[in-house]
């Protein structure tokens, strides 16, 4: 097992793919060398990594046969990761007739050989979904699924989960996706800002 990269190493990596001090709506943002490198890496990752990712998903489904395992990767868009959602096999019912959905989400970066995981809890009342609540620390009823997800990631993809302290570190002078300049965290850059 290799050690996790340091925050300083990750800042250096991020500076290679994200223009400093610029906002996404600035003229010429998409034409910067950093964004061009990022788009080229996404394309390469999609072309070269799809088969490996599919094998991982197959192995994960075998390891968790009672769970719904869904591929939510969107490398052709603004994500910098492969994404999988593992749903708890039981939907909870609330006293008012609503439903509670519980998922463990696994992210595998294309920028660095590393993973992130979190638990997403979403409530549905009638036809309306409430915003998801995210937990980066293990949630007791989801812990076994998260541990299985991480074990399969380790075995099939050779990645380890980055510590929360690293994932949630603010990245100075970077704007990415829907996150304002000065509010971006390493998880936004290395994986995705679209977590739900």
PLY file of the C-alpha trace (Angstrom):
ply
format ascii 1.0
element vertex 196
property float x
property float y
property float z
element edge 195
property int vertex1
property int vertex2
end_header
0.00 0.00 0.00
1.39 3.41 -0.97
0.94 6.50 1.14
-1.53 9.19 0.16
-0.14 12.21 -1.68
0.38 15.27 0.48
-1.89 18.30 0.24
1.04 20.23 -1.25
1.50 17.59 -3.97
-2.21 17.71 -4.73
-2.16 21.53 -4.93
0.68 21.26 -7.46
-1.30 18.69 -9.46
-4.44 20.84 -9.39
-2.50 23.87 -10.64
-1.55 21.83 -13.73
-5.24 21.30 -14.67
-7.09 24.34 -13.30
-6.31 27.99 -14.15
-5.49 30.07 -11.10
-7.46 33.20 -10.30
-9.97 32.77 -13.14
-13.67 32.10 -13.12
-15.36 29.64 -15.45
-17.36 32.41 -17.10
-14.23 34.48 -17.89
-13.61 34.86 -21.62
-11.07 32.30 -22.78
-11.33 30.12 -19.66
-12.04 26.96 -21.67
-9.11 27.73 -23.98
-6.53 27.94 -21.18
-3.71 25.37 -21.32
-4.90 23.94 -17.99
-8.46 23.26 -19.18
-7.18 21.91 -22.50
-4.96 19.44 -20.57
-7.93 18.47 -18.37
-10.20 17.86 -21.37
-7.51 15.78 -23.09
-7.06 13.70 -19.93
-10.82 13.12 -19.66
-10.96 11.93 -23.26
-7.94 9.66 -22.76
-9.36 8.25 -19.51
-12.68 7.51 -21.16
-11.01 5.77 -24.10
-8.47 3.81 -22.08
-10.25 3.22 -18.76
-13.79 2.19 -19.70
-13.05 -1.53 -19.91
-11.28 -1.57 -16.55
-14.16 0.37 -14.98
-16.69 -2.09 -16.38
-14.72 -4.99 -14.87
-14.72 -3.18 -11.52
-18.52 -2.70 -11.71
-19.02 -6.38 -12.49
-16.87 -7.38 -9.52
-18.70 -4.92 -7.25
-22.10 -6.30 -8.32
-20.86 -9.80 -7.55
-19.68 -8.66 -4.10
-22.98 -6.86 -3.34
-25.69 -8.91 -5.09
-28.54 -7.55 -2.94
-27.69 -3.90 -3.69
-28.42 -1.81 -6.76
-25.03 -0.76 -8.20
-25.24 2.09 -10.71
-22.57 3.71 -12.87
-22.97 7.50 -12.73
-19.68 8.38 -14.45
-19.84 11.44 -16.69
-16.26 11.99 -17.84
-17.60 13.55 -21.04
-18.98 16.39 -18.88
-17.37 18.24 -15.96
-16.43 15.30 -13.70
-12.83 14.26 -13.15
-13.71 10.84 -11.83
-15.47 7.58 -12.35
-18.57 7.39 -10.11
-20.60 4.50 -8.71
-23.64 4.52 -6.41
-24.43 1.55 -4.19
-27.97 1.69 -2.83
-29.08 0.21 0.45
-31.39 -2.71 -0.40
-34.18 -1.32 1.82
-36.04 1.96 1.37
-37.15 3.47 4.67
-40.63 4.88 5.12
-41.19 8.03 7.16
-44.25 8.54 9.44
-45.68 11.05 6.94
-45.53 8.57 4.06
-42.25 9.75 2.59
-39.34 7.56 1.55
-35.67 7.67 2.51
-33.04 6.44 0.06
-29.52 5.64 1.28
-26.54 5.31 -1.04
-22.80 4.95 -0.69
-21.05 6.80 -3.49
-17.58 5.89 -4.69
-15.44 8.24 -6.75
-12.17 7.32 -8.49
-10.10 10.25 -9.73
-8.60 10.41 -13.21
-6.04 12.96 -11.96
-4.45 10.92 -9.19
-4.76 7.23 -8.27
-7.11 7.85 -5.35
-10.70 7.41 -4.27
-13.31 9.26 -2.24
-16.48 7.88 -0.69
-19.47 9.36 1.05
-22.99 8.42 2.08
-25.93 10.21 0.51
-29.32 10.23 2.20
-32.20 11.58 0.16
-35.82 11.96 1.20
-38.81 11.91 -1.12
-42.12 13.41 -0.07
-44.87 12.82 -2.58
-43.29 13.44 -5.97
-40.68 15.86 -4.63
-37.11 14.97 -3.60
-35.40 17.00 -0.91
-31.72 17.88 -1.34
-29.40 15.04 -0.34
-27.58 15.09 2.98
-23.96 13.97 2.58
-21.82 12.25 5.20
-18.08 11.81 4.68
-17.67 9.85 7.90
-19.03 6.28 7.89
-22.76 5.95 8.56
-23.41 2.84 10.68
-26.08 1.21 8.49
-23.98 1.88 5.36
-20.56 0.95 6.77
-20.48 -2.65 5.48
-21.37 -1.51 1.96
-18.72 1.23 2.05
-16.08 -1.22 3.30
-16.96 -3.66 0.49
-16.86 -0.84 -2.06
-13.42 0.25 -0.84
-12.11 -3.34 -0.81
-13.20 -3.89 -4.42
-11.76 -0.51 -5.46
-8.47 -1.48 -3.84
-8.38 -4.94 -5.44
-9.61 -4.02 -8.92
-8.40 -0.43 -9.38
-5.47 -0.18 -6.98
-6.75 2.97 -5.27
-7.10 4.00 -1.63
-9.51 6.53 -0.15
-8.01 9.92 0.59
-8.53 11.14 4.18
-11.40 13.57 4.77
-8.97 16.20 5.98
-7.30 16.10 2.56
-10.52 15.86 0.54
-12.10 18.83 2.29
-9.03 21.11 2.15
-9.77 24.47 0.53
-7.88 25.17 -2.70
-6.90 28.83 -2.84
-7.44 30.84 -6.02
-9.31 28.14 -8.02
-12.90 28.24 -9.28
-14.38 25.00 -10.56
-17.81 23.93 -11.72
-20.52 25.48 -9.59
-18.20 26.31 -6.68
-17.10 29.91 -6.24
-13.52 31.11 -6.23
-12.18 30.64 -2.69
-14.72 27.92 -1.78
-13.35 25.07 -3.91
-12.06 22.01 -2.06
-9.69 19.31 -3.28
-12.62 16.87 -3.66
-14.20 19.30 -6.17
-11.10 19.39 -8.36
-9.85 15.81 -8.05
-13.31 14.24 -8.36
-16.43 16.36 -8.85
-18.27 19.34 -7.41
-21.57 17.61 -8.26
-22.07 15.42 -5.22
-25.58 14.32 -4.30
0 1
1 2
2 3
3 4
4 5
5 6
6 7
7 8
8 9
9 10
10 11
11 12
12 13
13 14
14 15
15 16
16 17
17 18
18 19
19 20
20 21
21 22
22 23
23 24
24 25
25 26
26 27
27 28
28 29
29 30
30 31
31 32
32 33
33 34
34 35
35 36
36 37
37 38
38 39
39 40
40 41
41 42
42 43
43 44
44 45
45 46
46 47
47 48
48 49
49 50
50 51
51 52
52 53
53 54
54 55
55 56
56 57
57 58
58 59
59 60
60 61
61 62
62 63
63 64
64 65
65 66
66 67
67 68
68 69
69 70
70 71
71 72
72 73
73 74
74 75
75 76
76 77
77 78
78 79
79 80
80 81
81 82
82 83
83 84
84 85
85 86
86 87
87 88
88 89
89 90
90 91
91 92
92 93
93 94
94 95
95 96
96 97
97 98
98 99
99 100
100 101
101 102
102 103
103 104
104 105
105 106
106 107
107 108
108 109
109 110
110 111
111 112
112 113
113 114
114 115
115 116
116 117
117 118
118 119
119 120
120 121
121 122
122 123
123 124
124 125
125 126
126 127
127 128
128 129
129 130
130 131
131 132
132 133
133 134
134 135
135 136
136 137
137 138
138 139
139 140
140 141
141 142
142 143
143 144
144 145
145 146
146 147
147 148
148 149
149 150
150 151
151 152
152 153
153 154
154 155
155 156
156 157
157 158
158 159
159 160
160 161
161 162
162 163
163 164
164 165
165 166
166 167
167 168
168 169
169 170
170 171
171 172
172 173
173 174
174 175
175 176
176 177
177 178
178 179
179 180
180 181
181 182
182 183
183 184
184 185
185 186
186 187
187 188
188 189
189 190
190 191
191 192
192 193
193 194
194 195
